[in-house]
Amino acid sequence: MKSCLLPIVSALALLSGPCLLTAQQAAAPASASPWDAQQSWTTADLRGVDAVGGGVAWASGTNGTVLRTEDAGYMWQACAVPPGAEKLDFRGIKAWDGNTAVVMSSGPGGQSRLYKTTDGCSHWTLLFTNPEKDGFYDALLFVDREHGIVLGDPAHGSPGINPVEGGYFTFRIRVTADGGKIWAPVVDPESGEPGKNLQPLDKEAFFAASNSSMAAQDGWLWLGTSHDRVLRRKYEPWIVPAGLCGGAIDPFSHSCGIPWTDWQSAEVPLASGNATSGLFSIAFRDAQHGIAAGGDYQKPDETAGTAAWTADGGAHWTAAVKPPHGYRSSVAWDAEARAWIAAGPNGSDISHDDGRTWQPLDSTPEGGGWNAISLPWIVGPHGRIARLDPETLKHP
């Protein structure tokens, strides 16, 4: 979403080859913080992070920055910059091991792209470029190695260039069933009134703050919008090949538009009323229990309307009785601690009661706070990366 773009922080020039970065050289975090600071050797604004497991994690950010660790953060590697991506803002990343990852850049039109590496980020292949000049990618999600989704703001496509999507002003979704080689469009052929299915409300879009405005769990898919709505439906990972199409064919994937029309919509009690407030992050620990986090990013210390919870799969949402202590751009479930953790520019919070009440974990961290979580990792501006120390989490 264009309105959520924050000032880009200049990054250090990245070498074309690997550069190993030692976390032991990092300054020690404040004793009260549960986050153990790492050394990234970059000043990039990091908004993408994915914890693979087994000591492997990836992170991404401005100026084409992609980082990788294979030893639980003892050393971080500055990856080769994907071709032509020196000025791109990589706001989402999904990885499966130390070699394979897909990274998503966010920006107007062709600045929204998808790249993939299969050799530990020494080389990258361009998978897809947003074909619409006013398009904007907000989130990237994979449910397994083959099936993935990229989510974008509504766009005014051209029927001449994009005959499947071009006739509809809807939220843009493309899906893959082959690990990212082909991205087919999801469409809303009913073209109903605003707010129905994929039809946006006036000025409604998504926030690209932490690659978490979309979630999938146990066969369900949820989208969280800037107007504090959650759209949900069953996830159907199938693509119609051109040979079975009865109408227009998408020239970029050689497939039909996939008709997802049975979306359910629910309002969420979060901050609203302007272009800088709304729902920024959504996560589920199972098909029923989830958290929506947000607020107003221009008022990072405002607590009202920063978190809500659901216990019925997102059909109904309730505001937290004691919310996080500021705007939150990311939320994640900690299975080991059986708790939710939310984070933003002025720190992080934890909830042990499924989002009803929140307690601060850290406040106004030195260096500018946090952007995104993929536990046990958290990332933020100026190259900030830290790892959660589970020993510091105390159940009240």
Helices and strands as residue ranges (DSSP letters): G 2-4, E 20-22, G 23-25, E 35-38, E 46-53, E 56-61, E 66-69, E 75-78, E 90-95, E 101-105, G 109-111, E 113-117, E 125-129, E 137-142, E 148-152, E 172-176, E 184-187, E 214-217, E 220-224, E 229-234, G 242-244, E 258-259, E 264-267, E 277-284, E 290-296, E 307-310, E 318-319, E 330-334, E 339-344, E 347-351, E 359-363, E 372-374, E 377-379, G 381-383, E 385-388, G 390-392
